[in-house]
């Protein structure tokens, strides 16, 4: 992630009220639902916090999931065991505060696409859509390893 930000789990010390991504559903989730999902162990929420202030710059959620094999392209499944589904980690929501746009946070925190523009963004970063849900995208582990090298 681009300095001067640090990633940490969302907790009660973070000021969510001033966070504005420009997408009402994402802002509402952070302000009213994220803590409930964490408490119920439905998802975990991480925030990018600006180093020099307590300002929340971005957030994303992750949860466990599985992907049916029939939704994956043959190029991915040919080397996998013949299970009905494969385990996955789902990045459920991602939002960047308007004040922090253009600092590379969105690319550093990559999720389910809300619209065609988001699909294009994820595809640009190496994600592939599922056959039955084209706005649900996945990143093969091999691709993620290459990116992290």
C-alpha positions in Angstrom: 0.0 0.0 0.0 1.1 3.5 -0.7 2.7 5.2 2.3 1.6 7.2 4.4 -1.2 4.8 5.2 -1.4 1.9 7.5 -3.9 -1.0 7.4 -5.6 -2.1 10.6 -8.8 -3.9 11.7 -11.8 -1.6 12.1 -12.6 -0.9 15.7 -14.5 1.6 17.9 -11.7 4.2 17.9 -12.1 4.9 14.1 -14.2 7.9 13.1 -16.6 6.6 10.5 -18.9 9.6 10.5 -16.6 11.7 8.3 -16.0 8.9 5.8 -17.6 9.7 2.4 -16.8 7.6 -0.7 -19.5 9.1 -2.9 -21.4 5.7 -2.9 -24.2 5.9 -0.4 -24.5 2.1 0.1 -20.8 1.7 0.9 -20.8 4.7 3.3 -23.9 3.4 5.0 -22.4 -0.1 5.5 -19.3 1.3 7.1 -21.2 3.6 9.4 -24.1 1.2 10.4 -23.4 -2.4 9.6 -19.7 -3.3 9.6 -19.5 -3.6 13.4 -22.5 -6.0 13.4 -20.9 -8.2 10.7 -17.6 -8.3 12.7 -19.4 -9.2 15.9 -21.4 -11.9 14.2 -18.3 -13.2 12.5 -19.8 -12.7 9.1 -16.9 -10.6 7.8 -13.9 -8.7 8.9 -13.3 -5.1 8.0 -9.9 -3.5 7.6 -9.3 0.3 7.2 -6.5 2.3 5.6 -5.7 5.1 8.0 -3.6 8.1 7.2 -0.4 8.0 9.2 -0.4 11.7 10.1 -4.0 11.9 11.3 -6.7 9.5 12.4 -8.6 9.9 9.1 -10.1 6.8 7.5 -8.9 6.8 3.9 -10.4 3.5 2.7 -11.9 0.3 3.9 -12.6 -3.3 2.7 -14.3 -6.4 4.0 -13.3 -10.0 3.8 -15.2 -13.2 4.5 -14.8 -16.9 3.8 -16.5 -18.2 0.7 -16.4 -21.0 -1.8 -16.6 -21.0 -5.6 -18.4 -23.8 -7.5 -16.0 -25.4 -10.0 -18.4 -24.9 -12.9 -18.1 -21.2 -12.4 -14.3 -21.2 -13.0 -12.7 -21.3 -16.5 -11.1 -24.5 -17.6 -7.6 -22.9 -17.5 -8.0 -22.6 -13.8 -9.7 -25.9 -13.0 -7.5 -28.2 -15.0 -4.9 -28.3 -12.3 -7.3 -28.5 -9.3 -8.7 -31.6 -7.6 -12.2 -32.5 -8.8 -14.2 -31.1 -5.9 -17.6 -29.5 -6.2 -16.3 -26.1 -5.0 -13.0 -24.6 -4.0 -12.4 -22.4 -0.9 -11.9 -18.7 -1.4 -11.6 -15.4 0.5 -14.2 -12.9 -0.6 -13.4 -9.2 -0.6 -17.0 -8.0 -0.2 -16.8 -4.2 -0.1 -14.2 -1.6 -1.0 -14.5 2.1 -0.7 -12.0 5.0 -0.8 -12.9 8.4 0.8 -13.2 11.1 -1.8 -10.4 13.1 -0.1 -8.0 10.2 -0.8 -8.8 9.4 -4.4 -5.9 9.2 -6.7 -3.4 7.9 -4.2 -3.5 4.2 -5.3 -5.6 2.9 -2.5 -8.3 1.4 -4.7 -5.7 -0.7 -6.6 -4.0 -1.7 -3.4 -7.2 -2.9 -1.7 -9.1 -4.7 -4.5 -14.1 -6.9 -4.7 -17.4 -7.6 -6.1 -18.1 -5.1 -8.8 -21.1 -2.8 -8.3 -21.2 -1.7 -11.9 -19.6 -2.2 -15.4 -16.9 0.4 -14.6 -15.9 -1.6 -11.5 -15.8 -4.8 -13.6 -13.4 -3.1 -16.0 -11.3 -1.9 -13.1 -10.9 -5.5 -11.6 -10.3 -7.0 -15.0 -7.5 -4.5 -15.6 -5.9 -5.8 -12.4 -6.0 -9.5 -13.5 -9.4 -10.6 -12.1 -11.7 -13.0 -14.0 -15.5 -13.0 -13.8 -17.4 -16.1 -12.7 -19.4 -17.7 -15.5 -22.8 -17.4 -13.7 -22.1 -14.1 -11.9 -20.1 -11.8 -14.2 -19.9 -9.1 -11.5 -18.3 -11.5 -9.1 -14.6 -11.7 -10.0 -11.8 -13.8 -8.7 -8.0 -13.6 -8.7 -6.1 -16.9 -9.1 -3.5 -17.4 -6.4 -0.8 -17.7 -9.0 -1.7 -14.2 -10.3 -1.7 -12.8 -6.8 1.8 -14.3 -6.1 3.1 -12.7 -9.3 1.7 -9.3 -8.3 3.2 -9.5 -4.8 6.7 -10.4 -6.1 
